[in-house]
């Protein structure tokens, strides 16, 4: 997404334009135009600037869009689709995408939080999954690995979490549907 078209940017530009029009109208003695545009423009400009200071751009969505077959669509996880929709939108206020989830999972460092870089939708024979790429920052890879089993259950039931590190300081979290062999192994292990 283009950062020039974020809601904060649009509001800031609108407020600046109204303020400039109001000032020009004031100096040209167009009182009917100067008062409303200036007095509406300045607050709108300040609101836009305040939004820009707490703006969090969307995570980059990689891969191509596709349509799942009706069979896969039934098996796909609505919760994962909600996660993708959430992280690919503009946010105002949080320090990082999935901040509240990472805090609950104890994968949050207040001084140097993990940063979601990109998200990818995965289609497989087993159904719908996602891959989240994080910049590790202040949370170690070992801490993420400790939470791998909990991550499998956190976002939705029936998922398998797989954590890999493609390069230094970067982590990939793949959330994919469990296969029948994985479910059988888990059931045999619990018996």
C-alpha positions in Angstrom: 0.0 0.0 0.0 1.2 3.4 -0.8 1.9 5.5 2.3 0.7 8.7 0.5 -2.8 7.3 0.6 -3.0 6.4 4.2 -6.0 7.8 6.1 -3.6 10.0 8.2 -2.0 11.4 5.1 -5.4 12.2 3.4 -6.7 13.9 6.5 -3.5 15.9 6.9 -3.5 17.1 3.3 -7.2 18.0 3.5 -6.7 20.0 6.6 -3.6 21.8 5.1 -5.5 22.7 2.0 -8.5 24.0 3.9 -6.2 26.1 6.2 -4.3 27.6 3.2 -7.6 28.4 1.4 -8.9 30.0 4.6 -5.7 32.2 5.0 -5.8 33.2 1.3 -9.5 34.1 1.6 -8.8 36.1 4.8 -6.0 38.2 3.1 -8.3 38.8 0.1 -11.2 39.9 2.3 -13.4 37.0 1.4 -14.8 36.7 4.9 -17.5 34.2 4.0 -14.9 31.8 2.8 -12.1 32.5 5.2 -13.8 31.8 8.5 -15.2 28.3 7.9 -12.3 27.0 5.9 -9.6 28.2 8.3 -11.5 27.2 11.5 -12.3 23.8 10.1 -8.9 23.4 8.3 -6.7 23.9 11.3 -8.3 21.3 13.6 -8.5 18.8 10.7 -4.8 19.4 10.0 -3.9 18.8 13.7 -6.0 15.6 13.7 -4.2 14.4 10.6 -0.8 15.2 12.1 -1.6 13.4 15.3 -2.7 10.3 13.3 0.6 10.4 11.3 2.6 10.3 14.5 1.0 7.0 15.7 0.5 5.4 12.2 1.5 1.8 11.7 1.6 0.9 8.0 0.2 -2.5 6.8 2.4 -5.5 6.6 3.5 -6.4 3.1 1.4 -9.1 1.5 3.5 -11.3 -0.7 2.4 -13.9 -3.2 -0.5 -13.9 -5.7 -4.1 -13.7 -4.8 -6.0 -16.9 -5.6 -9.5 -18.4 -5.1 -9.7 -21.6 -3.1 -11.9 -24.4 -4.4 -15.2 -24.8 -2.7 -13.9 -27.8 -0.9 -10.9 -25.9 0.4 -13.0 -22.8 1.2 -15.1 -24.9 3.6 -11.9 -26.2 5.3 -10.2 -22.8 5.4 -9.8 -21.1 8.7 -11.8 -17.9 9.1 -9.6 -16.9 12.0 -6.5 -16.9 9.7 -8.3 -14.8 7.1 -9.2 -12.3 9.9 -5.5 -12.2 10.9 -4.5 -11.5 7.3 -7.1 -8.8 6.9 -6.1 -7.2 10.3 -2.3 -7.0 9.5 -2.8 -5.7 5.9 -4.7 -2.6 7.1 -3.5 0.7 8.5 -3.3 0.8 12.3 -3.3 3.8 14.6 -1.9 3.5 18.1 -0.3 0.0 18.5 3.5 -0.2 18.3 3.4 -3.4 16.2 0.9 -5.6 14.3 -0.5 -8.4 16.5 0.7 -6.5 19.6 -2.0 -7.8 22.0 -1.5 -11.4 20.7 2.3 -11.2 21.2 1.8 -9.8 24.7 -0.5 -12.7 25.7 2.0 -15.2 24.3 4.8 -13.5 26.2 6.7 -12.8 22.9 6.7 -9.0 23.5 9.6 -6.8 24.4 8.4 -3.3 25.4 11.7 -1.6 24.4 12.3 -3.5 21.1 9.1 -5.4 20.0 9.0 -7.9 17.2 7.9 -6.3 13.9 5.7 -8.0 11.4 7.4 -7.5 8.0 5.2 -9.5 5.6 2.3 -12.0 5.4 1.7 -14.7 2.8 -1.3 -16.8 2.2 -0.6 -20.5 1.7 -2.8 -22.9 -0.2 -2.1 -26.6 0.2 -3.9 -29.9 -0.3 -4.9 -29.8 3.4 -6.4 -26.3 3.2 -5.6 -22.7 3.9 -2.6 -21.4 5.9 -0.5 -18.3 6.4 3.2 -17.4 6.8 4.1 -14.5 9.0 7.6 -13.0 8.7 8.8 -11.1 11.8 11.9 -9.1 12.5 13.0 -10.6 15.8 14.2 -7.4 17.5 14.3 -7.9 21.3 12.7 -11.4 21.5 15.1 -14.3 20.9 14.4 -17.2 18.4 14.7 -19.6 21.4 11.8 -17.9 23.1 9.7 -18.2 19.9 10.6 -21.9 19.7 9.4 -22.5 23.3 6.0 -21.1 22.3 5.7 -23.2 19.1 3.1 -25.6 20.6 1.0 -22.8 22.0 1.1 -20.9 18.7 -0.4 -24.0 17.1 -3.5 -23.5 19.3 -3.5 -19.8 19.7 -5.0 -18.4 16.4 -7.3 -21.3 15.6 -7.9 -25.0 16.3 -6.4 -27.7 14.1 -3.3 -25.7 13.1 0.4 -26.7 13.1 2.9 -23.9 13.8 6.3 -24.2 12.2 9.1 -21.7 13.1 12.1 -21.2 10.8 14.7 -18.6 10.6 15.5 -17.9 6.9 18.2 -15.3 7.9 19.7 -13.7 10.9 17.2 -11.6 12.9 14.2 -12.8 10.8 11.7 -15.4 11.8 9.0 -17.2 9.7 5.9 -18.5 11.5 3.9 -20.8 9.2 0.4 -21.7 10.4 -0.9 -24.5 8.3 -3.7 -27.1 8.8 -2.6 -30.3 10.6 -2.5 -33.3 8.3 -4.2 -36.6 9.2 -0.8 -38.2 9.9 0.0 -35.4 12.3 -3.3 -35.7 14.1 -2.9 -39.5 14.4 0.6 -39.1 15.8 -0.7 -36.6 18.4 -3.6 -38.9 19.3 -1.3 -41.9 19.7 1.1 -39.9 21.8 -1.7 -38.8 24.2 -3.0 -42.4 24.6 
